[in-house]
């Protein structure tokens, strides 16, 4: 499942669905509601209620599984969920690009979202937030500035092309420097 919810190290699937916590990669993989096919839950009355099923076209009328999504448990305790599964991407990496000002970083991020490129996620963080990431091996971009993080997940030629075009776009928007996190650091970065 391509979701990076808050507190992923301790979150349960039921909690993620109840909180509707898709995470930053929703730009490519869409929202959690687009991946859920059905749920079974224990209602406050004690009866087991189910909605949806194991196929995509499985509901006539209102889809209660979508209603349970984000209900924070007010409709019942989620005990079974059915999702659409996706294959793992052939290549996954994160591009980190440093900018001097927030204006440059956000102009770059907004411009990137408006292109035909398909990054899995685009985030802008200040240097203080970036320095609080508890990861070894991420580059130090200095005490000031902003960092744009772009997740790239697709086939290898597509990732290479997106990386090249994004770097060119970043240079045109005033990027100071960039770095790339390969697959072994890509997923842990987005779970931080």
PASEBA-1860 file (N, C-alpha, C; in nm, 3 decimals):
! residues 192
1> XXXXXXXX> 0.084/-0.118/0.000/0.000/0.000/0.000/0.089/0.124/0.000 ~ 0.066/0.216/-0.090/0.155/0.333/-0.102/0.117/0.449/-0.012 ~ 0.104/0.425/0.117/0.066/0.531/0.208/0.173/0.553/0.312 ~ 0.193/0.677/0.349/0.293/0.716/0.448/0.223/0.795/0.558 ~ 0.145/0.729/0.641/0.071/0.803/0.743/0.162/0.855/0.854 ~ 0.110/0.947/0.930/0.182/0.994/1.049/0.200/0.877/1.145 ~ 0.310/0.873/1.213/0.339/0.768/1.312/0.328/0.628/1.250 ~ 0.385/0.611/1.131/0.376/0.484/1.058/0.436/0.368/1.137
9> XXXXXXXX> 0.531/0.396/1.226/0.593/0.289/1.303/0.498/0.229/1.407 ~ 0.393/0.302/1.446/0.300/0.250/1.546/0.154/0.247/1.499 ~ 0.126/0.303/1.383/-0.012/0.308/1.333/-0.058/0.171/1.285 ~ -0.187/0.145/1.302/-0.246/0.021/1.249/-0.321/0.055/1.121 ~ -0.349/-0.047/1.039/-0.423/-0.024/0.916/-0.562/0.034/0.949 ~ -0.627/-0.021/1.051/-0.758/0.030/1.091/-0.751/0.175/1.135 ~ -0.648/0.210/1.209/-0.630/0.349/1.253/-0.603/0.442/1.136 ~ -0.525/0.395/1.040/-0.495/0.476/0.922/-0.624/0.503/0.843
17> XXXXXXXX> -0.707/0.401/0.826/-0.833/0.417/0.755/-0.929/0.505/0.834 ~ -0.940/0.481/0.965/-1.031/0.560/1.049/-0.991/0.708/1.052 ~ -0.862/0.737/1.042/-0.815/0.875/1.043/-0.801/0.933/0.903 ~ -0.819/0.850/0.800/-0.803/0.891/0.661/-0.667/0.958/0.640 ~ -0.563/0.889/0.678/-0.427/0.942/0.677/-0.349/0.887/0.558 ~ -0.358/0.953/0.444/-0.294/0.905/0.322/-0.144/0.930/0.319 ~ -0.100/1.044/0.367/0.042/1.077/0.366/0.082/1.156/0.242 ~ 0.210/1.191/0.232/0.254/1.282/0.126/0.255/1.224/-0.015
25> XXXXXXXX> 0.258/1.092/-0.030/0.264/1.036/-0.166/0.127/1.030/-0.233 ~ 0.029/1.097/-0.178/-0.105/1.097/-0.236/-0.110/1.169/-0.371 ~ -0.008/1.248/-0.401/-0.006/1.319/-0.529/-0.005/1.221/-0.647 ~ 0.066/1.111/-0.634/0.070/1.011/-0.740/-0.033/0.901/-0.717 ~ -0.045/0.855/-0.593/-0.128/0.738/-0.565/-0.271/0.774/-0.523 ~ -0.301/0.902/-0.519/-0.432/0.952/-0.482/-0.462/0.927/-0.335 ~ -0.586/0.948/-0.298/-0.625/0.937/-0.158/-0.654/0.793/-0.119 ~ -0.657/0.768/0.009/-0.688/0.638/0.063/-0.824/0.588/0.015
33> XXXXXXXX> -0.920/0.678/0.003/-1.054/0.641/-0.041/-1.055/0.580/-0.180 ~ -0.954/0.611/-0.262/-0.946/0.556/-0.397/-0.891/0.415/-0.398 ~ -0.836/0.369/-0.287/-0.777/0.235/-0.279/-0.861/0.137/-0.198 ~ -0.957/0.184/-0.123/-1.034/0.093/-0.038/-1.155/0.039/-0.115 ~ -1.171/-0.092/-0.110/-1.282/-0.157/-0.180/-1.396/-0.197/-0.086 ~ -1.363/-0.230/0.038/-1.467/-0.273/0.130/-1.418/-0.273/0.273 ~ -1.512/-0.271/0.366/-1.481/-0.278/0.509/-1.583/-0.365/0.580 ~ -1.541/-0.421/0.692/-1.631/-0.485/0.788/-1.596/-0.422/0.921
41> XXXXXXXX> -1.701/-0.387/0.995/-1.676/-0.322/1.123/-1.778/-0.368/1.225 ~ -1.741/-0.353/1.350/-1.830/-0.384/1.460/-1.900/-0.254/1.498 ~ -2.031/-0.249/1.478/-2.110/-0.129/1.506/-2.127/-0.111/1.657 ~ -2.165/0.007/1.702/-2.186/0.030/1.846/-2.289/-0.065/1.908 ~ -2.380/-0.118/1.826/-2.480/-0.213/1.877/-2.422/-0.353/1.896 ~ -2.303/-0.377/1.846/-2.239/-0.507/1.858/-2.252/-0.594/1.734 ~ -2.333/-0.551/1.639/-2.346/-0.632/1.518/-2.232/-0.603/1.421 ~ -2.199/-0.702/1.340/-2.092/-0.687/1.241/-2.155/-0.641/1.110
49> XXXXXXXX> -2.110/-0.526/1.063/-2.164/-0.463/0.943/-2.056/-0.464/0.836 ~ -2.093/-0.498/0.714/-1.997/-0.499/0.604/-2.046/-0.417/0.487 ~ -1.955/-0.366/0.411/-1.987/-0.288/0.292/-1.875/-0.308/0.192 ~ -1.911/-0.302/0.065/-1.812/-0.319/-0.039/-1.782/-0.465/-0.059 ~ -1.670/-0.494/-0.122/-1.634/-0.632/-0.150/-1.492/-0.645/-0.195 ~ -1.467/-0.746/-0.277/-1.331/-0.776/-0.320/-1.305/-0.735/-0.464 ~ -1.402/-0.670/-0.528/-1.384/-0.622/-0.665/-1.414/-0.473/-0.671 ~ -1.375/-0.409/-0.779/-1.390/-0.264/-0.790/-1.537/-0.225/-0.804
57> XXXXXXXX> -1.612/-0.290/-0.890/-1.753/-0.256/-0.913/-1.840/-0.343/-0.824 ~ -1.849/-0.310/-0.697/-1.915/-0.399/-0.604/-2.026/-0.335/-0.522 ~ -2.062/-0.210/-0.549/-2.158/-0.141/-0.465/-2.268/-0.080/-0.552 ~ -2.392/-0.105/-0.515/-2.502/-0.029/-0.575/-2.562/0.054/-0.462 ~ -2.579/0.180/-0.486/-2.624/0.269/-0.381/-2.505/0.335/-0.313 ~ -2.524/0.378/-0.188/-2.419/0.450/-0.116/-2.314/0.353/-0.062 ~ -2.188/0.387/-0.080/-2.076/0.302/-0.039/-2.038/0.335/0.106 ~ -2.079/0.250/0.199/-2.053/0.273/0.342/-1.904/0.264/0.373
65> XXXXXXXX> -1.828/0.188/0.292/-1.684/0.179/0.318/-1.618/0.315/0.305 ~ -1.667/0.399/0.215/-1.613/0.535/0.202/-1.658/0.622/0.320 ~ -1.776/0.593/0.373/-1.827/0.668/0.488/-1.744/0.637/0.613 ~ -1.701/0.512/0.627/-1.621/0.472/0.743/-1.482/0.535/0.738 ~ -1.436/0.568/0.619/-1.306/0.630/0.601/-1.305/0.769/0.664 ~ -1.222/0.790/0.761/-1.213/0.919/0.828/-1.315/0.940/0.938 ~ -1.387/0.835/0.975/-1.491/0.848/1.077/-1.434/0.847/1.219 ~ -1.305/0.822/1.233/-1.236/0.818/1.364/-1.305/0.719/1.459
73> XXXXXXXX> -1.364/0.614/1.404/-1.425/0.511/1.486/-1.564/0.543/1.534 ~ -1.623/0.655/1.492/-1.756/0.692/1.542/-1.866/0.601/1.487 ~ -1.842/0.536/1.374/-1.942/0.444/1.317/-1.922/0.301/1.363 ~ -1.805/0.271/1.415/-1.775/0.137/1.461/-1.625/0.111/1.457 ~ -1.589/-0.007/1.503/-1.448/-0.046/1.504/-1.419/-0.123/1.376 ~ -1.327/-0.073/1.297/-1.291/-0.139/1.172/-1.214/-0.266/1.203 ~ -1.260/-0.378/1.149/-1.190/-0.504/1.178/-1.143/-0.574/1.051 ~ -1.192/-0.536/0.935/-1.147/-0.597/0.811/-1.160/-0.494/0.699
81> XXXXXXXX> -1.054/-0.480/0.619/-1.054/-0.386/0.507/-0.998/-0.455/0.384 ~ -1.055/-0.423/0.269/-1.007/-0.476/0.142/-0.957/-0.359/0.058 ~ -0.835/-0.372/0.006/-0.773/-0.265/-0.072/-0.738/-0.311/-0.212 ~ -0.730/-0.215/-0.303/-0.667/-0.240/-0.433/-0.516/-0.238/-0.407 ~ -0.445/-0.333/-0.458/-0.300/-0.335/-0.441/-0.232/-0.290/-0.568 ~ -0.117/-0.229/-0.553/-0.037/-0.184/-0.667/0.098/-0.252/-0.663 ~ 0.157/-0.278/-0.779/0.293/-0.335/-0.777/0.394/-0.231/-0.732 ~ 0.504/-0.279/-0.676/0.611/-0.187/-0.639/0.670/-0.122/-0.764
89> XXXXXXXX> 0.703/0.007/-0.757/0.766/0.071/-0.872/0.903/0.010/-0.899 ~ 0.943/0.012/-1.025/1.073/-0.042/-1.063/1.187/0.038/-1.000 ~ 1.170/0.170/-0.991/1.275/0.259/-0.938/1.211/0.361/-0.845 ~ 1.273/0.381/-0.729/1.225/0.481/-0.633/1.344/0.560/-0.582 ~ 1.330/0.693/-0.585/1.433/0.778/-0.527/1.374/0.913/-0.490 ~ 1.447/0.984/-0.405/1.404/1.116/-0.359/1.508/1.219/-0.400 ~ 1.461/1.324/-0.461/1.547/1.434/-0.503/1.531/1.546/-0.400 ~ 1.642/1.590/-0.342/1.642/1.700/-0.244/1.707/1.821/-0.309
97> XXXXXXXX> 1.636/1.933/-0.309/1.686/2.054/-0.374/1.681/2.169/-0.276 ~ 1.794/2.237/-0.260/1.806/2.346/-0.164/1.785/2.481/-0.232 ~ 1.708/2.568/-0.165/1.683/2.704/-0.213/1.716/2.803/-0.102 ~ 1.749/2.925/-0.142/1.784/3.028/-0.044/1.659/3.084/0.024 ~ 1.549/3.101/-0.051/1.430/3.165/0.006/1.306/3.076/-0.010 ~ 1.209/3.104/0.074/1.081/3.032/0.068/1.011/3.060/-0.065 ~ 1.022/3.182/-0.112/0.958/3.219/-0.239/1.013/3.134/-0.354 ~ 1.145/3.117/-0.359/1.205/3.034/-0.464/1.160/2.888/-0.453
105> XXXXXXXX> 1.160/2.835/-0.330/1.123/2.695/-0.309/0.977/2.669/-0.346 ~ 0.887/2.759/-0.305/0.745/2.738/-0.337/0.716/2.763/-0.485 ~ 0.785/2.859/-0.546/0.766/2.881/-0.691/0.809/2.757/-0.769 ~ 0.919/2.697/-0.724/0.964/2.573/-0.788/0.861/2.461/-0.769 ~ 0.813/2.442/-0.646/0.717/2.335/-0.617/0.587/2.355/-0.695 ~ 0.536/2.477/-0.698/0.413/2.505/-0.772/0.433/2.483/-0.921 ~ 0.549/2.525/-0.973/0.578/2.503/-1.114/0.589/2.356/-1.148 ~ 0.646/2.279/-1.057/0.661/2.135/-1.078/0.525/2.066/-1.083
113> XXXXXXXX> 0.435/2.105/-0.994/0.302/2.045/-0.991/0.223/2.076/-1.118 ~ 0.250/2.191/-1.179/0.178/2.230/-1.300/0.234/2.166/-1.427 ~ 0.345/2.094/-1.419/0.401/2.028/-1.537/0.331/1.894/-1.562 ~ 0.373/1.826/-1.669/0.321/1.694/-1.700/0.396/1.583/-1.627 ~ 0.496/1.619/-1.547/0.571/1.520/-1.471/0.484/1.462/-1.361 ~ 0.512/1.340/-1.319/0.432/1.272/-1.218/0.514/1.233/-1.095 ~ 0.556/1.330/-1.015/0.625/1.293/-0.890/0.525/1.230/-0.793 ~ 0.573/1.139/-0.710/0.485/1.078/-0.610/0.452/1.177/-0.499
121> XXXXXXXX> 0.545/1.268/-0.470/0.524/1.364/-0.363/0.614/1.485/-0.384 ~ 0.567/1.600/-0.340/0.647/1.723/-0.341/0.624/1.792/-0.207 ~ 0.731/1.815/-0.133/0.722/1.881/-0.002/0.826/1.992/0.005 ~ 0.792/2.101/0.071/0.887/2.210/0.097/0.899/2.223/0.248 ~ 1.024/2.224/0.296/1.045/2.238/0.441/1.156/2.340/0.467 ~ 1.144/2.406/0.582/1.249/2.499/0.618/1.368/2.421/0.674 ~ 1.477/2.489/0.694/1.600/2.422/0.738/1.585/2.361/0.877 ~ 1.505/2.424/0.961/1.484/2.370/1.096/1.413/2.235/1.090
129> XXXXXXXX> 1.307/2.226/1.009/1.235/2.098/0.995/1.324/1.994/0.931 ~ 1.400/2.034/0.830/1.490/1.941/0.761/1.597/1.887/0.855 ~ 1.652/1.974/0.940/1.758/1.931/1.031/1.706/1.838/1.141 ~ 1.574/1.836/1.165/1.516/1.749/1.267/1.485/1.608/1.216 ~ 1.510/1.583/1.088/1.490/1.447/1.036/1.596/1.357/1.100 ~ 1.554/1.248/1.155/1.647/1.157/1.224/1.701/1.053/1.127 ~ 1.777/1.097/1.028/1.831/1.005/0.927/1.980/1.028/0.908 ~ 2.053/0.920/0.902/2.195/0.928/0.866/2.205/0.931/0.715
137> XXXXXXXX> 2.302/1.002/0.666/2.331/1.000/0.523/2.253/1.099/0.439 ~ 2.172/1.187/0.501/2.109/1.290/0.419/2.202/1.411/0.420 ~ 2.210/1.482/0.308/2.307/1.591/0.298/2.271/1.710/0.387 ~ 2.374/1.781/0.429/2.357/1.902/0.508/2.361/2.020/0.410 ~ 2.251/2.095/0.402/2.244/2.208/0.310/2.276/2.340/0.378 ~ 2.329/2.337/0.499/2.365/2.460/0.568/2.258/2.502/0.667 ~ 2.287/2.607/0.747/2.197/2.646/0.855/2.074/2.725/0.810 ~ 2.073/2.777/0.689/1.960/2.858/0.644/1.910/2.810/0.509
145> XXXXXXXX> 1.787/2.847/0.479/1.730/2.814/0.349/1.615/2.716/0.362 ~ 1.575/2.664/0.247/1.461/2.573/0.237/1.497/2.456/0.148 ~ 1.433/2.344/0.173/1.460/2.223/0.096/1.330/2.173/0.036 ~ 1.332/2.147/-0.094/1.220/2.082/-0.161/1.256/1.935/-0.175 ~ 1.166/1.848/-0.131/1.185/1.703/-0.144/1.085/1.651/-0.245 ~ 1.134/1.578/-0.345/1.049/1.526/-0.451/1.068/1.376/-0.458 ~ 0.961/1.300/-0.438/0.965/1.154/-0.449/0.937/1.115/-0.593 ~ 1.023/1.033/-0.649/1.007/0.984/-0.786/0.992/0.833/-0.781
153> XXXXXXXX> 0.881/0.781/-0.832/0.854/0.637/-0.829/0.790/0.596/-0.961 ~ 0.862/0.517/-1.039/0.810/0.472/-1.167/0.907/0.373/-1.228 ~ 0.899/0.356/-1.360/0.997/0.276/-1.431/1.128/0.353/-1.437 ~ 1.240/0.283/-1.448/1.371/0.347/-1.442/1.389/0.458/-1.545 ~ 1.355/0.439/-1.674/1.372/0.550/-1.769/1.288/0.673/-1.733 ~ 1.168/0.652/-1.681/1.082/0.764/-1.643/1.142/0.841/-1.525 ~ 1.197/0.769/-1.428/1.258/0.835/-1.312/1.380/0.916/-1.356 ~ 1.463/0.860/-1.444/1.580/0.934/-1.494/1.539/1.060/-1.568
161> XXXXXXXX> 1.436/1.049/-1.652/1.389/1.166/-1.728/1.332/1.272/-1.634 ~ 1.250/1.229/-1.538/1.193/1.326/-1.444/1.303/1.394/-1.364 ~ 1.402/1.316/-1.318/1.512/1.373/-1.239/1.587/1.479/-1.320 ~ 1.616/1.450/-1.446/1.688/1.544/-1.530/1.606/1.673/-1.551 ~ 1.479/1.659/-1.583/1.395/1.776/-1.607/1.373/1.857/-1.479 ~ 1.358/1.789/-1.365/1.338/1.860/-1.238/1.463/1.938/-1.200 ~ 1.581/1.878/-1.220/1.705/1.949/-1.189/1.721/2.074/-1.276 ~ 1.687/2.062/-1.405/1.694/2.179/-1.494/1.598/2.288/-1.450
169> XXXXXXXX> 1.476/2.247/-1.413/1.375/2.342/-1.367/1.421/2.409/-1.238 ~ 1.481/2.333/-1.147/1.527/2.388/-1.019/1.639/2.490/-1.040 ~ 1.731/2.460/-1.130/1.839/2.556/-1.159/1.782/2.686/-1.213 ~ 1.680/2.676/-1.297/1.618/2.796/-1.353/1.545/2.877/-1.246 ~ 1.502/2.811/-1.138/1.431/2.880/-1.029/1.525/2.924/-0.916 ~ 1.657/2.907/-0.933/1.753/2.956/-0.836/1.800/2.857/-0.732 ~ 1.796/2.728/-0.761/1.840/2.626/-0.665/1.988/2.644/-0.632 ~ 2.022/2.623/-0.504/2.162/2.632/-0.461/2.235/2.501/-0.485
177> XXXXXXXX> 2.173/2.389/-0.446/2.237/2.259/-0.463/2.128/2.151/-0.459 ~ 2.169/2.028/-0.496/2.073/1.918/-0.491/2.144/1.788/-0.456 ~ 2.066/1.692/-0.415/2.118/1.559/-0.380/2.008/1.458/-0.409 ~ 2.048/1.332/-0.420/1.952/1.228/-0.452/1.965/1.114/-0.350 ~ 1.851/1.074/-0.293/1.849/0.959/-0.203/1.801/0.838/-0.283 ~ 1.881/0.734/-0.285/1.845/0.614/-0.360/1.745/0.530/-0.281 ~ 1.708/0.417/-0.337/1.598/0.335/-0.285/1.609/0.299/-0.138 ~ 1.729/0.268/-0.087/1.740/0.224/0.052/1.711/0.338/0.151
185> XXXXXXXX> 1.722/0.464/0.107/1.693/0.579/0.194/1.563/0.649/0.156 ~ 1.510/0.616/0.040/1.390/0.683/-0.012/1.269/0.663/0.081 ~ 1.230/0.540/0.105/1.111/0.514/0.188/1.130/0.559/0.333 ~ 1.245/0.531/0.397/1.263/0.584/0.534/1.253/0.736/0.541 ~ 1.298/0.807/0.438/1.288/0.954/0.436/1.142/0.997/0.444 ~ 1.056/0.933/0.367/0.915/0.975/0.365/0.839/0.927/0.489 ~ 0.893/0.830/0.559/0.828/0.786/0.683/0.869/0.871/0.803 ~ 0.977/0.951/0.788/1.020/1.041/0.895/0.919/1.148/0.908
END
